[in-house]
């Protein structure tokens, strides 16, 4: 009887442990369930998604968009190229408890919280009430991590714009790219070889950084391909894509209408043509150099269209209409429509990404896993809920990282909010809207 009792006691203790694990979950980020029923696992798929994923992601996008809009309203939008900002917000203006967001395997929003602020009863905390009020929702769960988002911004700023970049350059290290990974709570850095890897890992002592050797070079996606698209030539084939229609509010309340695309397609003021299928290209308008912003947080150009051009806001070869602009968290599924590769999908890999392309330095881009090729530059990047005929603009496709073997590793795009802010200019800004 004693032996049976010992076995039963062990079994009871084991079952108790299992129940506790299921109810409370492992807060490390690698396991499944939390007390709210949310999974703390990053979504890495863009196809074969579970039912309800895209609708959940849409709700998550609304929450993060409200968060950024609230901070922009409170502190203003910073468009200075020599200051690293994410969604126009400086490191010091992010709440001290906030550490980023990601989309889990169900499409639901997880908000990363600095561990000293976190506890199991976090819904009773003042910071939680503040955040919920800012985003006007409680449809999210929280997860503890080490570094705040402000610290992550300061860390990526140091290696892309600050003193650390200069010191590494003196040591022969040229960083290929860097990005904020909200899920891992780190700044990921890519270098070209083992020698640079050893130098930078010896120099950077903080575990806020994660360094790896990469076999790719960032490039813009300009090319010459047949099919729907735009070109700067009255007789040539297509070289880039357009994103979406937009308008500028000029003094006197007059609107100037046109399309948004990428600035790297231009080298100054240029006419823009579209192929009508009649053997010649039709002039649709022009892009003045004053409305081309390349470098920093933006790669955007405004094409002022002629009065005889009808501006459609449906995605090419579909019935999907573009609506308002939204932000996208890491793990979000996004779609790109470009002239050369059509519609491709992928997940957001970094919420803020920095790299040099074509002699220009860029910050606060978004790195994704979708496929792209030359000719896709300037195309629209969007998200879309399930079974609806509308979508939400998140950015303008810029380029990709191509390995030495010619394969595409990642793609990246500029955030629509940053592009619109860059076009407005400084001093007396001219508002620019998508519509």
Order of alpha helices (4+ residues) and beta strands (2+ residues): alpha-alpha-beta-beta-alpha-beta-alpha-alpha-beta-beta-alpha-beta-beta-beta-beta-beta-beta-beta-beta-beta-beta-beta-beta-beta-beta-beta-beta-alpha-beta
